Amino acid sequence: MATIDQQFVEYIVKTLVNNPDKVKVDRSVDEKGVLLNLEVDPEDVGRIIGRRGATAQSIRTLLRALGTKNDARYNLKIVNNDDYVPKPREERAESSVAADDSFTEDTEPVTKESEPAVEAEAEVEKEASDDEAVENSAALAEKTSAELADLDDLDI
């Protein structure tokens, strides 16, 4: 039977990962407190750790709050499966494109010929925003000149 702390960590982690059936939380108690060893699918380790460890730190913070309520000291260890070798970025991109192709049966494929039209449209938008910026800066310069002229009229 899983304890409340194990259930708590499992619930949080299963909502974050792609393979919730491979989430496993082992619990051990020693003189330092309760140690929870978290095992997830190797592909999900990055999701649990997060950028710069932010997600893992958040889970540990929530555990600390639970520990305050239960008068216990919790530590979370994310077990790393060293046999996992991540796919190179190119392979991940190709496999996701291949998966997306099955859903685009009714659409026409995008060709290289349509790209210049998109680039031209973006260029027109950029020119329009550049024109607005010039007009805004001209108005600002005129306003600033008027304010400086008003200051020159002061007898100090």
C-alpha positions as CSV (number, residue, x, y, z in Angstrom):
1,M,0.0,0.0,0.0
2,A,1.4,3.4,-1.0
3,T,1.7,6.0,1.6
4,I,0.2,9.5,1.2
5,D,3.6,11.0,0.2
6,Q,4.2,8.3,-2.5
7,Q,0.7,8.9,-3.9
8,F,1.3,12.6,-3.8
9,V,4.5,12.4,-5.8
10,E,3.0,9.9,-8.2
11,Y,0.0,12.1,-8.9
12,I,2.1,15.1,-9.7
13,V,4.6,13.3,-11.8
14,K,2.0,11.3,-13.8
15,T,0.4,14.5,-14.9
16,L,3.7,15.8,-16.3
17,V,5.1,12.8,-18.2
18,N,4.2,11.1,-21.5
19,N,4.4,7.6,-20.0
20,P,2.6,7.7,-16.7
21,D,2.5,3.8,-16.5
22,K,6.3,3.8,-16.0
23,V,6.3,6.1,-13.0
24,K,7.5,4.4,-9.8
25,V,8.1,5.9,-6.4
26,D,10.0,3.8,-3.8
27,R,10.0,5.0,-0.2
28,S,12.7,4.4,2.5
29,V,13.1,5.9,6.0
30,D,16.4,6.6,7.6
31,E,17.8,8.9,10.3
32,K,17.7,11.9,7.9
33,G,14.0,11.4,7.1
34,V,12.0,9.9,4.3
35,L,13.7,9.4,1.0
36,L,11.5,9.0,-2.1
37,N,13.2,7.5,-5.1
38,L,11.4,8.5,-8.3
39,E,11.8,6.4,-11.5
40,V,10.3,7.5,-14.8
41,D,10.7,6.4,-18.4
42,P,14.1,7.6,-19.6
43,E,12.4,9.9,-22.2
44,D,10.5,11.7,-19.4
45,V,13.5,12.5,-17.1
46,G,13.9,15.9,-18.8
47,R,10.3,16.7,-18.2
48,I,10.6,16.0,-14.5
49,I,13.8,17.9,-14.0
50,G,12.8,20.8,-16.2
51,R,14.9,23.7,-17.3
52,R,17.7,24.3,-14.9
53,G,16.0,21.9,-12.5
54,A,13.0,24.2,-11.9
55,T,10.3,21.4,-12.1
56,A,12.2,19.1,-9.8
57,Q,12.7,22.0,-7.4
58,S,9.0,22.7,-7.4
59,I,8.1,19.1,-6.6
60,R,10.6,19.2,-3.7
61,T,9.0,22.4,-2.5
62,L,5.6,20.8,-2.5
63,L,7.0,17.8,-0.7
64,R,8.5,20.2,1.9
65,A,5.0,21.6,2.4
66,L,3.6,18.1,2.9
67,G,6.4,17.4,5.3
68,T,5.5,20.4,7.4
69,K,1.9,19.1,7.6
70,N,3.0,15.6,8.5
71,D,6.0,16.5,10.7
72,A,8.4,14.7,8.4
73,R,11.4,15.6,6.4
74,Y,11.2,14.5,2.8
75,N,13.9,14.1,0.2
76,L,13.3,13.4,-3.5
77,K,15.8,11.5,-5.6
78,I,15.3,11.2,-9.3
79,V,16.8,7.9,-10.4
80,N,18.6,8.2,-13.7
81,N,18.6,5.3,-16.1
82,D,22.0,5.4,-17.6
83,D,21.1,3.1,-20.5
84,Y,19.1,5.8,-22.2
85,V,20.6,7.6,-25.1
86,P,18.5,10.5,-26.4
87,K,17.8,10.7,-30.1
88,P,19.6,13.5,-31.9
89,R,17.4,16.6,-32.5
90,E,17.2,15.9,-36.3
91,E,15.8,12.4,-35.7
92,R,13.2,13.7,-33.2
93,A,12.1,16.4,-35.7
94,E,11.8,13.8,-38.5
95,S,9.8,11.4,-36.5
96,S,7.4,14.2,-35.4
97,V,7.0,15.3,-39.0
98,A,6.3,11.7,-40.1
99,A,3.7,11.5,-37.4
100,D,2.1,14.7,-38.5
101,D,1.9,13.6,-42.1
102,S,-0.8,11.1,-41.2
103,F,-3.2,13.9,-40.2
104,T,-2.7,16.1,-43.3
105,E,-4.4,13.9,-46.0
106,D,-6.9,16.6,-47.0
107,T,-4.4,19.5,-47.2
108,E,-2.0,20.3,-50.0
109,P,1.7,20.0,-49.4
110,V,3.6,23.2,-48.8
111,T,6.0,23.8,-51.7
112,K,9.0,26.1,-52.0
113,E,7.1,28.3,-54.4
114,S,4.7,29.5,-51.6
115,E,7.6,30.7,-49.4
116,P,8.5,33.9,-51.4
117,A,4.9,35.0,-51.0
118,V,5.1,34.6,-47.2
119,E,8.5,36.4,-47.2
120,A,7.1,39.3,-49.4
121,E,4.1,39.6,-47.0
122,A,6.4,39.8,-44.0
123,E,8.5,42.4,-45.8
124,V,5.4,44.6,-46.4
125,E,4.5,44.3,-42.8
126,K,8.0,45.2,-41.7
127,E,8.0,48.3,-44.0
128,A,4.6,49.4,-42.6
129,S,5.9,49.1,-39.1
130,D,9.1,51.0,-40.1
131,D,6.9,53.8,-41.6
132,E,5.0,54.0,-38.3
133,A,8.2,54.2,-36.4
134,V,9.5,57.0,-38.6
135,E,6.2,58.9,-38.2
136,N,6.3,58.3,-34.4
137,S,9.9,59.5,-34.1
138,A,9.1,62.6,-36.2
139,A,6.1,63.5,-34.0
140,L,8.3,63.0,-30.9
141,A,11.0,65.2,-32.3
142,E,8.5,67.9,-33.1
143,K,7.0,67.7,-29.7
144,T,10.4,67.8,-28.0
145,S,11.4,70.8,-30.2
146,A,8.2,72.7,-29.1
147,E,8.9,71.9,-25.4
148,L,12.5,73.2,-25.8
149,A,11.3,76.4,-27.5
150,D,8.9,76.9,-24.5
151,L,11.9,76.5,-22.1
152,D,13.9,79.1,-24.1
153,D,11.1,81.7,-23.6
154,L,11.5,81.4,-19.8
155,D,13.5,84.2,-18.2
156,I,15.7,82.6,-15.6
